[in-house]
Amino acid sequence: MIYILMGVSGSGKTTVGQLLANRLQCEFNDADEFHSAANKDKMHAGIPLTDEDRWPWLAAMRAAIDAARAERRPHVFTCSALRQVYRDRLTPPDGGVTFIYMKGDAETIGGRLSVRTDHFFNPALLQSQFQTLEEPRNALVLDIRRTPQQLVQDILDSCPPVC
């Protein structure tokens, strides 16, 4: 099973994803690992990425997803995956990917971003992420106001590794 925790920056994808991977004793990859230096520089400068910026990033993620599926073990990824077309590019033709939408409001997430100091993402981009966001039709939806531990348990209760 491949899990992809998705949502806007600051929604808790990495925190919950790492905890989930620890519980499953599986590998974890954050989408930031697949961004080019140019993409990171743009986001740090407060410049939204274009689809042309995103296609190579999503292709690199998809290659990692395909490799993880070939190992036939659970694997946890995080990715904003804000639009359906991005989620489609991450999903193999035969499925095998569960999207987990870390849903929260701009006020809650903005508060989180305002105290985050160790990330290249410019909080000024949050509004553009919400404008780009197409809420997923087929995803497990989690309320980010719950604790990370509760969210991990929600994931495991809703879709254990054998689903």
N, C-alpha and C positions, 0 to 999 in steps of 0.2 A: 504494500500500500504506500502510495506517495501522498503526503499531506502538503498542501501549499497554504500557508497562512497569508491572507491578503488583506489589504486595506491601506488607508492613507498613512503617511509617515507619522510616527508618534502613537499609533494605535496599540502598540505592544506586541507586534508580530515577532520580533527577535526574542524578547523576554519569554513569551509563551512558547515559541518554537523551540528554544533551547531547553526549556523545562520538559516539553513533550518528548523531544529526542532523548533526553536523559531517562525519562520514564520508560520509553520504548527500547532503550539501549541501542539506538541506531544513530546514523550519521545525520548531521545538520548542516545546511548551507543557507546563508543569507544572500538574498539577491544582490546586495551591495558588492559581494565578491566578484560578480560578473560584469559590473559596470566598468567602462573604460575610464581612464584618468580624465579624459575630456568631458565625459558625462558628469563626473564628480565635480570637476571645476565649474561647470555650468550651474549645477544645483547649488554649490556653495556660494556662487555669485548671485543667486536668486533668479536665475534664468530657467524657465520651464523647459524640459526636454521636449523635442519634437518626436513624431513617430519615427522619422529617419534615424534619430539618436537611439531610439528604443529597439529597433529591429535586430541589430547585432547582439544587443544585451539579451533580448528574449531568445534568440537562437542559441546563445551560449548556455542559457539556463535550460533550454529544451534538451540540448545535448547532455547536460548533467542529469536531467530527469530520465532520459532514455538509458543512460549508463546505470543509474540507480535501479531502474526497473529490471534491467538485465540481471542484476544481482539477486532479484526476487526477495528483497528485504525491505521492511519499512524504512522510509527516509523522509525527513522533514525539511522543507524549503520555506523560505519567506519570499514574498514578492508583492509589491503594491498591486499589480495586476488590475489596474483601475478600470479598464475597459474590457468588454467582452472579447473584442478582437485579440487582445493580449492574452486573455485566458485561453482562447482557442489555440493560439500559437504554442502555449505551454502544454496543451493536452494532446497526448498521442491519439491516433485514430481509434484505437480500441479502448480508450478511457484509461482507467487505472489511477486516476488522480482525484483526490478529494480536496476541494477548495473550502477553506474555513475563513469566513469573513469576519474580521475584527471590527465590529461596528461601534462607532462612537460619534458624538457630536463635536462640532468645531470648538466649542468652549472648553470641553474636557481635554481634547487633544492639544489645543493651543496652549493650555496650561502646562501640559507635559513638555511640550517643545520649548517653552520659555525657560525651563530649568535644565534642559539637556545641553551639555557642553562638549560632549565627546563625539559629535557626529557632524559630517559635512553638510547635511541637509539644512538649507536656510528656511527658518520658520515662516518667512514671508511667502513661501510657495504653498503653504497649507491651503489657502483659499483656492488656488488653481487646481490643487489635487481634488478638492471637493467638487469643483466645477467639472472636472474630467470624469469623476467617479460614476460608473454605471453599476449600480448595485447588482450583484450576481443573482441569477434566477435559480441556479442549482448549486447551493453552497450551504454548509452549516453556518448559521449566523449566531455570533456570540456578542454579548453585551460587555464591552470593555470595562464597565464600572465594577465588574466582579474581579476578585483577586486573580493573579496569574495561576495560582494553584487550583482555584475553582474552575478556571477556564480549561486547564489541562484535563481535569476530571470530566468536564462537560464533553470535551472532544472524545475521550476514551469511552464514556458512556454512550455517546451517539454513534460512534464509528470506531470500534476496536480494530486492531491491526489486521484481523482476518476478514473484515467486511469487503 
